[in-house]
């Protein structure tokens, strides 16, 4: 019987605050550059993070874009140094906003990664359906994950993250395999467009943080890009999501967080994960469909009183306005 990954760390459930290779869980209360200096060269398998976007959230001071990129370059250089030859870096970002104009952060960060010889394997689009509503541009409903590797010999466990086939009964219709099933029985490759709900007010994982990472998003990266007992690092840990995803699947996790209240929240959530009490949205659960669920808020109020609307549309005042 396969053991529950949570039990793998039963004897290693101490949450340390300084890094050591003998530890299993580390939450460093301070600047990530200070943490990174203590980690040996080429010792970590996966670095996954959602850094500050420099848009003035409560935990960040908005900087000029050039200064922001300089700070990111320092962190990326250290992350490259500690990354295993078969390891991966996944940097999840949105947009920088300058006087109403957006600058996609992945486009300006890419040259920094490339300057260290890192190779981009995918630019993953993370699509979600809730967020701020735009009034002078279309509402933003996606962010990107840049996946880089240090070499061409990298860990990629596709079978661990396959998703259900759309047409599992599909067969080859010609050639030597005619009549045989054409789909992989383990499922299909999830592709580079991931539809995963973001953590908003009605999300089961929502706590006191304005930009939480959903656990299931990191789980897919952990399963695909690491093996059992590998180290997973998040230099901008926030509320601990990356370490939680690592521990859930028998990996080791380390992260740095500079805001004291988030350090405390991260430690609490990680402890709940160790205890098996943390509530999260299950990985691969279908996206909620409010119409299928019978949610009454999907019924437009004007449909409830269609006759009144028709009377309004027949009025001379409406016809005059509509004809403009």
N, C-alpha and C positions, 0 to 999 in steps of 0.2 A: 504494500500500500504506500502511495506517495505521501511523504510527510507534508504537513501544513508549513509553508515557508515561514510563517510567523514563529513557529517553534524552533527554527534554526538558530535564533538569537536569544533563546530563553536563558542561556548561561552568559550572554553577552549583552544584557539589556541596560547596562550602565550608559548614560548619556554623558560622554566626556565633553570638556570644553576646550581641549587642546588636541591637536592631531598627533597620532602615533599609529604606525602600521599594525600594532597589536590590538588597537581598538576596533569596534564595529560601528559605533554611532558617535558622531562628533557634531556638536553645535557650538561654533566659535563665536563668542559675543564681541564682535569688533569688525574692523575693516578687513575685507577679503584679501587685500595685498599682504597684510600681516600673517594671515593664515597660510596663504600660498607659499610664503617664504619658508615655512616649516615642513613642506611636503617634498619628499625626494624626487629627483628627476625620473620621468617616465614610469611613475608608479600607479597612476589612476587610469581606469579603463574608459569611463564616460564622464564628460562634463556637460551638464545640462542646466540651463538657466534662462530666466526672463529678467534681464537687467533693467534698471530704471530707464524710462524712455525719454527723460529730460523734458517732461511736459508740465512740471510744477506740482506733482503729487505731494502729499503731506510729508513723505519720507525723503524727498529730494529737493535740492535747491536748483532751480533752472539755470543752466549754464549756456554760454555761447556755444554753438554747435562745435566749433573747432576745439574748444577746451574739453567738451564732453567726449569727443572722439579721442583726444589725447589720453583721457582717463581710461576709456575703454581699451585703448591700445596697450596700456600698462597691464591691465588684467589679462587680456588675450595673450600677451607675450608670456606671462607666467603660466597661464593655463596650457599653452603649447609645450612649455618646458616640462611640466609634470605629466603630460599625457603619454600613455603607453604607445609604443609603435603600432599596435593594432587597435588603438582607441579611437573614440569619436568625440567631437564637440558639437553640441546642439544649442544654438543661440536663438532664442525666440524673441522677436521684436515687432513693434508696430511702426508708428509714424512720429516724427518730430514735427511740431507745428510752429511755423514762423510767420507771424502777422497774417494768419488765415491760410497760408500756403503750406501744404504738407510735403515733407521730405521722407521717403521710405527709408528707414534706418538700415535695412538690409543692404541697400544699394551703396550707402556710404561706409558701412562696416566691412563689406566684402573685401576691398583692397587690403585692409589690415590683416585679415586672415590669410589672404593669398600671399602676402609679403613674408609669411612664416612658412611657406611651402605647403600649407594645408590645401586639400583637394575637396571641393564641394561635390557631394554625392546627390543631394536633393535640395531643392528649395520647396519645403512643404508648406502648403496653404492650410491654415487652421481656420475653418469657417464656423461662425456662430451666428445666432439669430437675434441676439439682444444686445443693446448698448445704447450709447447716446444717439439721439436723433439729430441729424444734420438739418440746418435750415438754409444754408447757402451752398451746400454740396450734398452728394448722396451720402447716406449714413454708412459709416465704416462697419463692415461686418466680417472682416478677416484680419489675421495677422500671419506672419511668416516664421518658419523655423528653418534656419540655415544649418544643414548637417554637413560637417567637414570631417575628414579623416586625415590621419598623419601619414599614411602610406596606402599602397594599393592592396596590402594584405591586412584586411580589417575584419572584425567580428560583425557578422550580419546573419541573425537567426530568423529568417523569413517565416519558417513554419510556426514559430512561437507567436506570431502576430497576424496570421491569416484570418480573414473574415469570411462569413458565409457567402457561398456562391449565389449570384442572382438567378442563374438558370442551371441548377445542378444536374438536370436531366439532359443537357445538351450533348449531342454526339457528333462525331466526324461524319460528314455526308459523302466523302469521296476519299480516294487514296488508300494506302495499305491499312489504315486504321478505321476505315469506314464502318460505322455501326458501333464503335467503341465510344465510351464516355470520354469527352474531351476536357472535362474540368478536373482540377486537382481535388481529390477527395478530402484533403485537409482544409480546403477553402481557397480563397483567392488573395492575391496581393492587395493590401488596402489602398495602394496608390499614393499619390502625393497631394491629395485633397482630403483633409480629415474634417468631418462634420462632428464636432464634439461641443456640447453646451458649455458656455463660459460660466464662471461662478458669479451669479447675480443674486439678488435678495431672496429668491425662492429656491435657490440651489441648496441641497442638503449639506454641502461643505462650507457654506458661507459663514465667515466669522469677521472680526474687525480688521479688515485689510481691503484697500480699494482695488487691488489688482491681483487677486488670487489665481494661481495656476490650478486647473482641475487635475486631480490625481490620475485619472485615466489617460490623460494626454502624456504624462511622463511615464506611466506604466508601459505604454507601447514602445517608447524609446528604450527603456530599461530592458525589456524582454528581447528586443531586436538587436541591441548593440552591446550587450554584456552577457557574461556567463555567471554561473553561480559563484558567490563569494567575491566577485569583483567589486571594486570601489566605484561609487558614483558621487561626484562633487557638484554642488551648486554654490557658486561664489556669491550669489545674491539670494539667500535662502528664503527670505520672507517668513511665511508661517510654516515652513518645514515640508512642503509638498514633495519635493524631489527626494528627500531622505525617506519619507513615508513610502513612496513608490519603490525605492530601492529595497527597503526592509521587507516589504510585502512579498517580494520575489527572491528572498534569500541572498540579497546583495548587501554590501556595507555602504553606509551613507555618511557624508560629511558636508557641512555647509557653514557659511559665515553670514551673520546678520548684525548690522550696526545699530538698529533701533531697539532699545531695551524691551519695549512692550511686545515686539514681534519675536524677539528671542524667547520670551516667556511663553508666548502662544505656540511657537514652534516646538518647544520642549513639551508642552502639554499635549499637543496633537501627536507627537512622536510617541509619547508614553501611552496614549490611548491606542495607538496602532500596536504597540508591543502587547498591551493588555487585551487586544481584540475588540475594543469598544468604539473605535473611531468609525463614524458614519461617513461613507463616501458613495458617490454614484458608481454603480458597478461598471466595470470595463465592458465595452461592446453592447451595452443596453441601447435599444433603438431610441432615437431622438423622439421626445414627446410630441405627439400630434394632437393638438387641442380639439380638432373637429372629431377625430376618431374617438377621443376620450369623452365626447359629449359635453364639453365645457360650454356653458351658456354664454360666456363672453364672446364666443365666435359668431353669435347671431347679431347682425347689424340692427341697431334700433330702428332705422328707417324701414326695414323689412317688416317689423312688427306693425307698422301703421302705413302700409303701402297705399291704401285708399287716400289718406290725407296727403301723401306725397304727390299722388296723381292729380288731386285737386289743385295743389300748389303749382304743379307744372302747367296746368291749363289756364292759370291766371294770366291776364294781360301783362301785369308787371313782370312776371317771370319770363314770358316770351320776349318782351322788349329787352330785358337784361341779357338773356341767352343769345340774342341775335347780334349783340355788339361784336 
